[in-house]
Amino acid sequence: MELDVHPDLAALTFLLGTWRGSGRGEYPTIDPFRYDEEVVVEHVGDPYLLFAQSSWLSGDHAPLPFERGFLRPGTEPREVELCLAHPLGLTEIAHGTLEGTSIDLSTASEGIVARTRSGSAVTGLTRRYVVENDVLTYQLFMATEDTAISLHLRGTLRRRS
């Protein structure tokens, strides 16, 4: 039995599906790299979307850190919340806005980056997602204890289903 999309998610249904593509990683403290990626966004009938991101180095297919979590509407119109867990000992709670088929999210104002004692030294994350004609583009900016917020990842994915 297929579940109906929860009415609170109407403005976010443009994200539903399996997306595949590639991206580029960079940061002031590392060498640039290219990667391949899959993002799956699905619903279960409740007022949130399941978000699963997996990536691997282009060429040798070595796995890269992945993300699992939830995207949900906020309490105000056009408000969006993102709750993600990262295998590097981080959790991310970001707040943002929805404008058409674009989403801007940040941990800066009301968001949180929490980490385990051995977790990565990330202190802030900002994301932008844009969907046009079944193509998802994104940018992720990251700050650490030693480095100001800087572009870290950008990618282009195509909807597969």
Secondary structure, DSSP 8 states (H G I E B T S, - for coil): ------GGGGGGGGG-EEEEEEEEEEETTEEEEEEEEEEEEEE-SSSSEEEEEEEEETTT--EEEEEEEEEEE-SSTTEEEEEEEETTTEEEEEEEEEETTEEEEESSSS-EEEE-TTS--EEEEEEEEEEETTEEEEEEEEEESSS-SEEEEEEEEEE--
